[in-house]
Amino acid sequence: MELEKQNYVMEVVLFELKQGTDKHRFCQAAAALTEVLKFEVSGFEGRTLLHTADESQWADIIYWCDMERASTAMEQLKSIPAFQNFVSMIDSKEITLRHLIPTNLNL
């Protein structure tokens, strides 16, 4: 993933899992969704899934080629079973989503 260029968008999603969610099953669902993103969603450039040491809070960082693709991806994903499976394990009351654009520090 080429991130030196300044024309990408980073989508940051902070969330908690639903009570009782099996972490291994959740990570399998995340891996399956990554494959869908790679091969079926235009503009996808990469993804990192992170969690706190106690696995109580998670961050999904997705890189898109531009804001248009980042914005339209959600509509496309809503009908994809791998996405539905992934989000079914997330506590919908605890989601924060941001689309972030890099700042040029070489002024």
N, C-alpha and C positions, 0 to 999 in steps of 0.2 A: 504494500500500500504506500503510495507516494504522498506524503503529507507535507513536504516542504512547500508545495504550491499553496497559494493563498485563496484558492477558489473552491474550497470544500466546505461542507457543513457537518458539524458534529452534533448528533442528536444524543442528548443525555436524558436517560429515564431513571429516576430514583424510585425505589419501591420496596415493599415488604411482601413476603409470601403469605398466602393464607395459612392460618393456623393448621398444623398437622400435615402440611405439604412435605412429601418425601423429597429431599434435596437432590438425591441421585436422579430420580425421575424428572425433576425440574431441569436439571442440567442436560439430560437426554433430550428433553423437549426443546431446549435452547439450541442444542447442536442440530437438531432436525430443522428448526427454523432458519438457522444460519445457511444450511444447504439450499433452502427455498430462496432466501435472499440472494445468494450467489448466482443462482441459475434462472430465477424467474422475475426478479424485481430490478428494473432498470435504474441505474444510478448508484447501486450499492457498491461501496468500496471496501468495507471491512467492519469488524465488530469485536468488542471486548466485553465480557461479562465479569463483573467484580462483586465481591461481598465483604462485609466486615468480618473480623476474626470470629465472632460468634454466629455468623451467618444470619443475623437478624435483619440486616439492611443490605440491599443490592443496588448495583448501578449497571445499566446496560448502555454502552457507548457504541453508537453506530455512526459510521462515516458515510456520507453521501457526496456525490460529485457536485451537487448544487441544491439550492433551496427549493426549486421547483420539484425535483425528484423526491426530496425529503418530505415535502408537503403532500405529494400525491401517493406516496408509498402506503400510507395508512389506509386509504380507501381501497387500494388493491389488496392489502393484506387481510382486511376484515373477512373476506370470503375464503381464505386459505386455511384448511384444517390444521396445519402445523402451527399457524399463528393462534388460532382459536384454542388449541391445546395449551400452548405456552401461556397465554394470558389467563386461562382458566385457573391457574395456580397462583396468580398475583392478587393481593388484596387491593381491590379497586379504590378503597378509601385512602390509600397511602401512596398515590402516584404523583410524581412531579415530572413534567416533561419540558425540556428546553431545546431549541435549535440554536446552536452557537456558531458564529462566523469568526474566523481567525482575524486578529488585528495585526497589521504590519508593524513590527517593532523596528524595522530598518528605515527610520525616517530621515 
